[in-house]
Every structure is written in C-alpha cells, then in structure tokens.
Amino acid sequence: MAGMRDFKDHTLKERLGNAAQAKAKLLERVKAMPSASDPVMMEKRAAREEIAAARLVRAAAKEQAAKERQAKEEADRLEQAARAEEEARIVADLEVARLAEKKAERDARYAARKRKQ
C-alpha cells in the first residue's frame, strides 16, 4: 500500500530540485513581508496593543462589577438573616409571654380554688 501513495518514481535529483524550489518560494514570501519598522506594521501593532489594553480594562471592570455584586448579595444575605433572627426573637418573646399568661391564669384558678376551701 505504501508504494501506491506516489505514482511517479521521482529521482533523487528531482526531489532535491523540488525541495530547493519550495525553499526558494518560502524565502521569497518571507522577504516580501514588511519589516517590523514599516509604518503600516507599526500601525497594526499599535492597534493590536490598543485592543489588548481595552480588553484588559474591560476585564478589570467586569471583575470589579462581579466583586460589587457579590458584596451586595452578601450584604442582602446578612440583612435577611438579621431580619429572620429578629422575627424569631419576637415569636419567641410572644410565646414566652403567652406561656407566662397561661401560668398566671392557672395560678389564679388554683388560688381561687384554695380560697373556696
């Protein structure tokens, strides 16, 4: 199967020639590229740096907003817990008062029975 991959029987000279042509084409492409000191390339680099800086600013703003939202949620949670605790304390105080009132009524009935005897 490996022999079927390449139908032509290239000689060493042909293969070396093809490799040299490919290398020459690659070298031409590299030479045709503008240099780093080219004004167009400098503008492109400056634009990329601006975009990167703006991205960093947006990321920092997003992180700050997340921290603020988290702090607000924590404050809301604490406020809700304090409110629930206050409500539970009021309910407990009312229950204690109700039990004290029932005990006072029982004691009064007991005292009335004692007086009748």
Secondary structure as GFF3:
##gff-version 3
##sequence-region A 1 117
A	DSSP	three_ten_helix	2	4	.	.	.	ID=ss1
A	DSSP	alpha_helix	12	32	.	.	.	ID=ss2
A	DSSP	alpha_helix	39	116	.	.	.	ID=ss3
###
